[in-house]
Amino acid sequence: MAMATGLSIKRIAAHQQHSVPLLVLSETAQQTALSLMEAMVREGLGHGLGVVVVCLEQLLSRDIMCQPAVALVDCRPTMAQIGDGSAFLPNGTRQIDLARLDRDVCSQIERISTVSKVSGGFVVVIDDLEPLLNISRVDTLALLRKFRSVAKQCQSSRILARYSRDTADQRTDKGGPHLPLVSNVLRSISDAVVDVYPMSVLGTWMPGWYSNGEPQPFVTLGDNDERRGLLRLEHRRQSGKVGYEVAAFEINEQQRPVFSAVKAVATVEPSAVAAGPDPRQHLPFNLDLTDKQRQDRADVELAYLEAQAGEIHYQMAEEDDWDEDDPDDDLEI
């Protein structure tokens, strides 16, 4: 039995956490999530899962696409379609047949599941949700819900989608009803969301802990290192509880993800402590303890600590709802 790592993202990326049928990676212009997504796909291939790549912008790395267990659903426009104008709608939006995409993905899932080494297990990778969201947010979210439902039927299967949180909430469906922000809706239908950030934002998250508290300058694209960064995981468990986690990630030489906890140690500069008179100097009694008094206080056995040394035995009733989640899965044990 594998020892708990203390980081949920490690188990999710390594397919040791099966209750994540829909995992969304969100990125910004400052930090791409593509390398992390590809590293997670390699983890799936390493576990014997079949992979269906839905390509809307660019193919994944060659070492992934050449695998026999990888199938491609190519939604990129051809040069002929770009030339005759059929690749775009009159408003400039990409022309993508969502019904056909649905059929093609389901067909490839059925085909690739036969070659999977894990009893029908598969990973569907959507390299970029933005072209689909441009067409229709409602239909795209409905499509994700359907794919999630298919993945949920097999414990080890997963939908892995990537989108830019910078632009997703700027698009609206013309003539449609008012809808919540895309990011909020994606979080509500996803089992886990991983927000990716550049390492340089760490100081702005907790001023005074990782920096001197001064505002950080705007991070340029040149500061983006696609092989390492920070992530914030929001994981909705089967019990309904939502866990949050902040970690650092790095893609190693084997193109696999390595995660580490972000530890914070608060420090206070002596100059930051306001100087003032000692409030004890005019008291009519002494608040200081002698060495003997300190030892006597330490030797006192507190009743509530003694009570905690016992054991609690609980017998479940028929109407009890058992929570299979490990209550200590966020601890380093």
Steps between C-alpha positions, in 0.01 A plus 500: 500500500645838397572747776299822485704783358302778665441671162174418324637628169767226508241227527273661240780540246620142561143364459501376858196720574218357288219736603603766246313426172528867389822691566537854367833681467471879486783724384582864435709686245772502765509123551398220264355173628591306183817338637323392819213357296737304278683366807167378640421332168834316518404382849178359356685322220745362755206348688378328184209733423389575145505870405269695267648838404248763389718746309353849457820706488816288490606137525656374820869409504623242252589243765132495602338507155712209369377262769276216370259559789434860386212594267453842341186705442632786289276808503749739343395661172671381184680738266221450246236601757701806597541591133134479407382660826302200623720467810342804665155632572402851382591645842853356475439207736645162410254267327482183710220246484445414868262212419761343275769558763281318751459200268869487407618510861256230613604283203870539584434428868334174403788409269784599731342324800555168326879551501517647852685284751268624775157343447357758262681794660568811293600866515338758272722805457353829374796723423304828507139572597505855363396418138205301636401771747512753215228304318269441797565491870178311565571224246865472606411458866233245408760309297740497797224370725431216255868405467531508880204265530666256257832519688329445835383156386861378511681569826839576345376716209530875483422809291791746501417845362703821477375858471616857549337671795612837358254484210238237587277743691509767229281313251122499498240311305319759289128500558531251784406541866736647756737226614744477792866549429652211308765442764237458770294260289807295408586469868147390582497215244864394543631258758828688524637827364871580487584869462857544372712805588860611442736462796543877528146555632582323825607824664172670413289217644633542855673838534738505794548123485667453164591863437547830675136587442569741216279472187654272240556627142286357220639167384596503133476208261876468523461392864290201398671165552270234361687220682446631852253714686241518774157345509189533709286186514129508575380141544134412549481159667220247467376589848443859384792644696727737310872493570753767403871461454794714388808326359794552270551283193790420271530280193806277543737358238269200451220744409305401811352744755667548839300678771614653826318668784532876538599564859460843653687634801379836622774737608468833676777757483600643838443850360138405423422451870372826643712622790315613811503496879487167679136459615616296802725763656236674715305190614469447877576127457762291321410313178839333458545135599791349686669185368325290765160643407558422132597141587197456726269623224659264246450202734123550524305229313201659329176303515405555135837368382457186711152448349642519149715195566196270482344332195166559330310203360219576259256257344338626181123502470314415180419865422862618541677633190858372499760743362773306319731802471811494714453779758879539519569510126617863525761424767863398451460150652 
